[in-house]
Amino acid sequence: MLACVALWLALMGVSLQALAQVAGTVTQLSGPLMAKKADGKVKILSLKSEVESGDTLMTEKNTYAMVKFIDSSEITLKPSTTFVVEQFAYQADQPDGDRASFNLVKGGLRSLSGLLGKRNKEKFSLKTPAATIGIRGTYFIAEYVAPSVPAPAPLASSPVPPVAPAPTAGRAPGLYVQVLDGLIHVTNPGGTQNFSAGQFGFTPGFTQPPVIVPANPSMQFAPPPVFNSSTGPAASNTPGKSNNVDCEVR
């Protein structure tokens, strides 16, 4: 009886592992990149590492990382970014199953649409704490500046009160966007605003409407040159298998 149970559990483990869906591959990397898996385990990723649906990707303070998804779309993460691949599904012969749901928890990214975004634009969504971004076949940059955390009250025995962290580059908290090509729409309970190529936008908070701003609001996106040279639609729609061994952090 125990042997049967052990065999069943082993088979279940294989089945659950097989269900983990590969969403893309790390194709450029300038520093440490970690992935928190759906089961809570953390891995250090390298070039050619696979990214799966359910992964939370975290870049270090000097790391840019590019992920090429199986539909040839690309997302490049800025340093100090936390980004969740909530769900990604694409099969060339099954457009009804398309799904691209992401969550930018903090930091910034650059997104280039792929085949999914061209045939099922409404199936793409990028959530942020301030608004959700939808696309219309697009190349854009998004950055979320989190509010400064208030300093805790000093203890009676503490001679020097703690100092609150300064806001990022002196900018107000909120979601910043820049459209390089195509069109995006930014939506939250406060309203919806479309942004086209060459425009910049700002959303202060989840209940305040997105607005167009007349000039670049100090947005900076400067990955190593090799990242820019590799950006663009590619012929292959499937990632190569990794020959690298990922390190698992327990």
Summary of the structure (lengths in Angstrom):
residues: 250
radius of gyration: 20.2
end to end distance: 32.3
largest distance: 71.5
contacts: 753
relative contact order: 0.15
helix: 15%
strand: 40%
